[in-house]
Amino acid sequence: MKCYVCKATDSISLPMYLDKNKRLFSESKLEAFRVLHPEAAYIEFEKVMVCGMCKFEMEVREAK
């Protein structure tokens, strides 16, 4: 599958969800968002695939 971020092909791609502002959410963060914001249940998220390296880099950036 092609990575949404780097456009490289990776066999170990992880599903993530993209909102209208182009922010990526993991499945667990999307679930937490839906629990905390039930009024936003109508919001649609696009499912995209992200390779393991890009996912790791995003997690490192979030930790800072």
N, C-alpha and C positions, 0 to 999 in steps of 0.2 A: 504494500500500500504506500502511496505517496504521502509524505509528511506535509501538513498544511503550512508549517513554519519555514522549513528549509527546502522543501520540494524534493528531498532525496527519497529514494525508495528504501523501505525498511520492512523486514518481515515481522518485527516485533513493534507494531504500532498500537498506540493506546487511544481509545475514544475520548474526546473532549468535546465540550459544547461551547459554541460561539454565540455571544449576544449581539444585539444590533450595534453596539459600540465597539465591536471587534475585540472584546475581552474573552479570554478562554477560561472555562470552568471545568474542573474535573467532575466526575460523577458524584463524588461525595460532597463537594462544594455546591454543586447544583442542587442536590437534595437538601442541604442545609439552607440554601437560599429560599427554596420553595417552602420549607417549614417556617422560616422566619418572616417570610413575606407572602402570606396566603392571598393577599389582595392582588398579587402579580401573577396569579396562576395562568392568565391568558397569554403571557409572554412566550414567544416561540424562540427556541434555541436551535441553531444549526449544528448537527453532529459532524465533527471533523476528526481526522486521524492525525496524531502527533507521534513522531518517533521517540524512542527512549532518551536519546541525547538531548533533544530539545525540551522534553519534559523535565529532565534533570536540571538543565540550565534555568528553566522557569522556576523550579522549586528553590534553587540557590538564590536567584534574584529576589524571590518573595521572602526568604529568610533574613535578608539584610535589612 
